[in-house]
């Protein structure tokens, strides 16, 4: 069967119970179709093992270890991610400052182009990590709304 008709490039999918069994098989299929998949389960170690072959195959994979049936656990995950997002935003700001300084030093002949490229690489990595955290935050938030019965699908997922 061709996956041309089932292209999920640019889409994200949270698959609960995806550390093994049917959930993991579903995650593999969605990743093969181009989706960024977020594996979910209660045990972080099991999730890491489940994510490894998908990452090795070159798929975009995130892990969110919490019990989706436990609203308190989902709320804790959201708070942890929110704090991490704040720290990562600071990291992006520092990387931006380093990039500006490296560029200025290069323009004045005090640094090489390698210094600028290195600073650009650091900035790209910092921004990428921030995007990953923001994705995890949104997924955990939607799961909390779903678990508590307050998810309004029309409002949350309108284009």
Backbone as CSV, one residue per row, in Angstrom:
resi,resn,N_x,N_y,N_z,CA_x,CA_y,CA_z,C_x,C_y,C_z
1,UNK,0.838,-1.179,0.000,0.000,0.000,0.000,0.881,1.239,0.000
2,UNK,0.571,2.181,-0.845,1.324,3.422,-0.934,0.847,4.403,0.125
3,UNK,1.814,5.101,0.741,1.463,6.111,1.733,1.244,7.475,1.101
4,UNK,1.293,7.572,-0.230,1.105,8.852,-0.894,-0.251,9.468,-0.559
5,UNK,-1.261,8.653,-0.399,-2.589,9.153,-0.080,-2.740,9.462,1.408
6,UNK,-1.772,9.060,2.198,-1.841,9.236,3.647,-0.609,9.996,4.111
7,UNK,-0.467,11.228,3.647,0.707,12.037,3.958,0.411,12.930,5.161
8,UNK,1.205,12.797,6.214,1.003,13.576,7.431,2.157,14.542,7.701
9,UNK,2.903,14.915,6.668,3.997,15.866,6.846,3.476,17.137,7.506
10,UNK,4.201,17.615,8.505,3.829,18.838,9.198,2.756,18.673,10.255
11,UNK,2.270,17.453,10.455,1.238,17.196,11.461,1.868,16.595,12.699
12,UNK,1.187,16.760,13.851,1.632,16.165,15.108,0.575,15.183,15.578
13,UNK,1.026,14.106,16.201,0.091,13.119,16.721,0.536,12.666,18.105
14,UNK,-0.354,12.765,19.071,-0.122,12.222,20.403,-0.797,10.865,20.443
15,UNK,-0.019,9.831,20.743,-0.561,8.485,20.796,-0.427,7.991,22.234
16,UNK,-1.547,7.893,22.920,-1.519,7.426,24.303,-1.276,5.922,24.309
17,UNK,-0.582,5.456,25.337,-0.283,4.029,25.442,0.622,3.541,24.325
18,UNK,1.535,4.392,23.878,2.339,4.049,22.702,3.726,3.513,23.028
19,UNK,3.950,3.098,24.268,5.257,2.526,24.597,5.355,1.069,24.150
20,UNK,4.236,0.468,23.814,4.241,-0.919,23.338,2.899,-1.253,22.672
21,UNK,2.847,-2.410,22.074,1.597,-2.937,21.532,1.011,-2.142,20.389
22,UNK,-0.321,-2.079,20.380,-1.047,-1.412,19.299,-0.680,0.066,19.217
23,UNK,-0.547,0.715,20.375,-0.189,2.136,20.383,1.150,2.389,19.728
24,UNK,2.122,1.521,20.005,3.445,1.691,19.406,3.402,1.427,17.903
25,UNK,2.651,0.439,17.506,2.502,0.144,16.077,1.839,1.316,15.357
26,UNK,0.840,1.901,15.988,0.178,3.075,15.415,1.163,4.234,15.293
27,UNK,1.982,4.449,16.320,2.983,5.516,16.295,3.963,5.307,15.145
28,UNK,4.409,4.070,14.934,5.326,3.776,13.825,4.681,4.123,12.485
29,UNK,3.420,3.764,12.326,2.725,4.051,11.076,2.551,5.534,10.824
30,UNK,2.189,6.269,11.862,2.014,7.711,11.717,3.352,8.400,11.429
31,UNK,4.414,7.946,12.097,5.747,8.500,11.845,6.185,8.207,10.413
32,UNK,5.913,6.998,9.932,6.271,6.632,8.558,5.519,7.494,7.544
33,UNK,4.322,7.959,7.930,3.533,8.816,7.044,3.957,10.278,7.140
34,UNK,4.942,10.574,8.016,5.490,11.920,8.075,5.112,12.739,9.298
35,UNK,4.277,12.208,10.168,3.859,12.966,11.347,4.978,13.034,12.389
36,UNK,5.001,14.110,13.139,5.804,14.178,14.352,4.979,13.473,15.411
37,UNK,5.514,12.428,16.003,4.737,11.661,16.972,5.207,11.946,18.390
38,UNK,4.249,11.966,19.289,4.526,12.113,20.715,4.075,10.827,21.374
39,UNK,5.061,10.061,21.831,4.758,8.816,22.526,4.339,9.141,23.945
40,UNK,3.317,8.452,24.429,2.834,8.693,25.784,2.664,7.376,26.503
41,UNK,3.069,7.383,27.757,2.901,6.240,28.641,3.285,6.680,30.047
42,UNK,3.121,5.797,30.989,3.398,6.169,32.381,4.867,6.057,32.755
43,UNK,5.644,5.237,32.042,7.027,4.979,32.428,7.997,5.598,31.421
44,UNK,8.817,6.542,31.902,9.756,7.253,31.023,10.789,6.314,30.407
45,UNK,11.241,5.323,31.172,12.233,4.379,30.654,11.688,3.549,29.505
46,UNK,10.468,3.078,29.659,9.835,2.294,28.599,9.595,3.149,27.368
47,UNK,9.213,4.409,27.587,9.016,5.319,26.452,10.319,5.551,25.697
48,UNK,11.407,5.722,26.442,12.709,5.950,25.799,13.093,4.756,24.925
49,UNK,12.847,3.548,25.426,13.145,2.347,24.632,12.255,2.279,23.393
50,UNK,10.990,2.679,23.534,10.075,2.652,22.395,10.437,3.713,21.359
51,UNK,10.972,4.842,21.837,11.318,5.935,20.921,12.597,5.645,20.139
52,UNK,13.514,4.887,20.723,14.832,4.669,20.119,14.774,4.204,18.660
53,UNK,14.022,3.138,18.326,14.032,2.705,16.919,13.402,3.733,15.972
54,UNK,12.434,4.489,16.464,11.822,5.523,15.622,12.817,6.649,15.351
55,UNK,13.554,7.033,16.385,14.578,8.072,16.217,15.689,7.600,15.286
56,UNK,16.099,6.336,15.447,17.146,5.780,14.585,16.707,5.745,13.124
57,UNK,15.394,5.593,12.901,14.869,5.573,11.532,14.726,6.985,10.966
58,UNK,15.044,8.000,11.791,15.010,9.372,11.308,13.690,10.095,11.504
59,UNK,12.792,9.515,12.286,11.491,10.148,12.514,11.588,11.197,13.613
60,UNK,10.669,12.146,13.569,10.571,13.170,14.605,9.703,12.616,15.726
61,UNK,10.323,12.409,16.904,9.640,11.744,18.016,9.871,12.521,19.307
62,UNK,8.805,12.687,20.075,8.878,13.272,21.408,8.293,12.258,22.383
63,UNK,8.585,12.450,23.665,8.071,11.552,24.691,7.391,12.376,25.779
64,UNK,6.245,11.912,26.240,5.518,12.572,27.324,5.071,11.491,28.300
65,UNK,5.814,11.379,29.409,5.541,10.325,30.389,4.608,10.848,31.475
66,UNK,3.334,10.518,31.354,2.358,10.779,32.412,1.120,9.938,32.131
67,UNK,0.328,9.724,33.166,-0.885,8.933,33.066,-2.011,9.843,32.594
68,UNK,-2.501,9.624,31.387,-3.523,10.508,30.825,-4.861,10.386,31.539
69,UNK,-5.048,9.348,32.350,-6.299,9.221,33.099,-6.230,9.941,34.444
70,UNK,-5.081,10.479,34.787,-4.862,11.157,36.064,-4.699,12.653,35.810
71,UNK,-5.745,13.428,36.110,-5.709,14.866,35.849,-4.588,15.551,36.626
72,UNK,-4.319,15.107,37.846,-3.248,15.719,38.643,-1.884,15.478,37.999
73,UNK,-1.674,14.276,37.462,-0.407,13.974,36.788,-0.246,14.835,35.539
74,UNK,-1.334,15.003,34.793,-1.276,15.848,33.598,-0.993,17.293,33.980
75,UNK,-1.590,17.768,35.063,-1.351,19.143,35.518,0.107,19.324,35.950
76,UNK,0.667,18.318,36.629,2.086,18.387,37.032,2.983,18.437,35.806
77,UNK,2.666,17.638,34.794,3.446,17.634,33.553,3.395,19.008,32.891
78,UNK,2.222,19.609,32.865,2.078,20.933,32.269,2.929,21.951,33.023
79,UNK,2.889,21.917,34.339,3.672,22.868,35.135,5.171,22.667,34.921
80,UNK,5.610,21.419,34.872,7.031,21.129,34.636,7.464,21.651,33.266
81,UNK,6.654,21.411,32.263,6.980,21.874,30.917,6.975,23.394,30.865
82,UNK,5.993,24.036,31.545,5.915,25.497,31.559,7.200,26.102,32.133
83,UNK,7.695,25.515,33.209,8.944,25.999,33.795,10.116,25.794,32.827
84,UNK,10.135,24.650,32.168,11.202,24.377,31.200,11.154,25.346,30.025
85,UNK,9.946,25.700,29.585,9.796,26.656,28.492,10.398,27.994,28.893
86,UNK,10.132,28.428,30.123,10.698,29.686,30.602,12.216,29.673,30.588
87,UNK,12.794,28.585,31.065,14.252,28.467,31.058,14.801,28.428,29.636
88,UNK,14.118,27.727,28.747,14.599,27.619,27.375,14.487,28.952,26.653
89,UNK,13.457,29.752,26.970,13.352,31.089,26.378,14.567,31.927,26.778
90,UNK,14.986,31.786,28.029,16.192,32.488,28.464,17.413,31.996,27.694
91,UNK,17.468,30.680,27.439,18.565,30.121,26.656,18.596,30.673,25.245
92,UNK,17.429,30.851,24.647,17.358,31.430,23.300,17.851,32.875,23.333
93,UNK,17.459,33.621,24.353,17.911,35.010,24.469,19.434,35.086,24.590
94,UNK,20.021,34.215,25.385,21.479,34.187,25.538,22.136,33.840,24.199
95,UNK,21.583,32.848,23.505,22.146,32.457,22.205,22.031,33.605,21.199
96,UNK,20.932,34.355,21.247,20.786,35.503,20.349,21.845,36.565,20.656
97,UNK,22.092,36.814,21.933,23.111,37.785,22.320,24.499,37.327,21.876
98,UNK,24.784,36.047,22.045,26.082,35.511,21.616,26.244,35.651,20.107
99,UNK,25.172,35.413,19.372,25.223,35.545,17.920,25.486,36.998,17.517
100,UNK,24.779,37.938,18.159,25.004,39.359,17.860,26.445,39.764,18.160
101,UNK,26.957,39.319,19.309,28.332,39.657,19.680,29.343,39.061,18.708
102,UNK,29.126,37.800,18.328,30.048,37.160,17.381,30.034,37.889,16.046
103,UNK,28.863,38.317,15.603,28.750,39.047,14.339,29.472,40.392,14.424
104,UNK,29.263,41.097,15.514,29.945,42.392,15.692,31.462,42.212,15.747
105,UNK,31.907,41.192,16.477,33.345,40.936,16.574,33.911,40.593,15.195
106,UNK,33.177,39.830,14.413,33.619,39.465,13.061,33.712,40.716,12.181
107,UNK,32.702,41.581,12.279,32.697,42.802,11.467,33.874,43.714,11.806
108,UNK,34.361,43.614,13.021,35.490,44.456,13.440,36.833,43.729,13.308
109,UNK,36.789,42.519,12.772,38.015,41.766,12.556,38.562,41.098,13.806
110,UNK,37.724,40.949,14.829,38.165,40.364,16.093,37.759,38.891,16.238
111,UNK,37.033,38.386,15.265,36.596,36.986,15.314,36.572,36.441,13.893
112,UNK,36.580,35.125,13.793,36.538,34.491,12.467,35.090,34.158,12.102
113,UNK,34.898,33.826,10.838,33.558,33.417,10.411,33.126,32.131,11.113
114,UNK,34.080,31.324,11.575,33.739,30.102,12.305,33.059,30.433,13.633
115,UNK,33.473,31.536,14.255,32.831,31.967,15.498,31.369,32.333,15.257
116,UNK,31.106,32.995,14.146,29.737,33.379,13.803,28.910,32.133,13.499
117,UNK,29.463,31.220,12.732,28.751,29.980,12.392,28.467,29.169,13.654
118,UNK,29.418,29.115,14.569,29.217,28.401,15.825,28.079,29.031,16.628
119,UNK,28.047,30.348,16.681,26.973,31.042,17.401,25.622,30.810,16.731
120,UNK,25.613,30.785,15.396,24.365,30.495,14.677,23.871,29.089,14.988
121,UNK,24.794,28.130,15.050,24.422,26.754,15.383,23.815,26.657,16.775
122,UNK,24.398,27.371,17.730,23.865,27.384,19.093,22.464,27.986,19.125
123,UNK,22.253,29.026,18.361,20.939,29.673,18.311,19.898,28.746,17.695
124,UNK,20.251,28.063,16.634,19.320,27.127,15.995,18.943,26.003,16.962
125,UNK,19.924,25.460,17.665,19.636,24.400,18.635,18.734,24.889,19.760
126,UNK,18.989,26.090,20.257,18.169,26.640,21.336,16.732,26.850,20.878
127,UNK,16.569,27.368,19.675,15.212,27.583,19.146,14.496,26.251,18.908
128,UNK,15.213,25.263,18.421,14.631,23.950,18.178,14.147,23.316,19.478
129,UNK,14.953,23.426,20.524,14.554,22.882,21.825,13.321,23.606,22.350
130,UNK,13.221,24.905,22.125,12.057,25.665,22.568,10.798,25.198,21.834
131,UNK,10.894,24.988,20.538,9.743,24.508,19.765,9.293,23.141,20.286
132,UNK,10.236,22.280,20.589,9.911,20.963,21.128,9.169,21.085,22.455
133,UNK,9.638,21.953,23.328,8.976,22.144,24.626,7.575,22.729,24.454
134,UNK,7.426,23.678,23.551,6.105,24.263,23.326,5.129,23.226,22.780
135,UNK,5.622,22.322,21.946,4.788,21.231,21.436,4.343,20.328,22.582
136,UNK,5.285,19.945,23.435,4.947,19.109,24.593,3.925,19.803,25.491
137,UNK,4.079,21.097,25.680,3.164,21.858,26.534,1.745,21.807,25.969
138,UNK,1.602,22.077,24.679,0.265,22.085,24.076,-0.391,20.703,24.140
139,UNK,0.399,19.673,23.915,-0.141,18.315,23.962,-0.603,17.975,25.373
140,UNK,0.205,18.291,26.367,-0.164,18.010,27.747,-1.389,18.822,28.158
141,UNK,-1.473,20.060,27.698,-2.630,20.900,28.026,-3.919,20.324,27.450
142,UNK,-3.865,19.893,26.199,-5.048,19.299,25.574,-5.427,18.000,26.273
143,UNK,-4.449,17.208,26.654,-4.746,15.967,27.383,-5.415,16.267,28.721
144,UNK,-4.954,17.299,29.425,-5.575,17.669,30.692,-7.026,18.083,30.469
145,UNK,-7.267,18.878,29.439,-8.641,19.272,29.127,-9.491,18.052,28.794
146,UNK,-8.906,17.093,28.062,-9.650,15.885,27.694,-9.982,15.060,28.925
147,UNK,-9.001,14.870,29.800,-9.194,14.038,30.991,-10.233,14.655,31.922
148,UNK,-10.217,15.973,32.041,-11.163,16.630,32.950,-12.530,16.837,32.309
149,UNK,-12.665,16.475,31.039,-13.948,16.597,30.358,-14.263,18.003,29.888
150,UNK,-13.288,18.882,29.857,-13.546,20.263,29.458,-12.947,20.606,28.093
151,UNK,-12.603,19.603,27.316,-12.025,19.844,25.990,-13.125,20.217,25.011
152,UNK,-13.009,21.390,24.418,-13.920,21.856,23.384,-13.176,21.716,22.052
153,UNK,-13.415,20.614,21.367,-12.670,20.279,20.145,-12.816,21.359,19.095
154,UNK,-14.022,21.882,18.918,-14.237,22.908,17.892,-13.389,24.146,18.183
155,UNK,-13.340,24.551,19.443,-12.565,25.740,19.811,-11.069,25.467,19.757
156,UNK,-10.606,24.337,20.276,-9.180,24.040,20.367,-8.523,23.779,19.011
157,UNK,-9.245,23.191,18.082,-8.627,22.736,16.844,-9.135,23.441,15.596
158,UNK,-9.748,24.583,15.769,-10.192,25.314,14.571,-8.974,25.887,13.856
159,UNK,-9.074,25.976,12.524,-7.933,26.473,11.742,-7.614,27.931,11.997
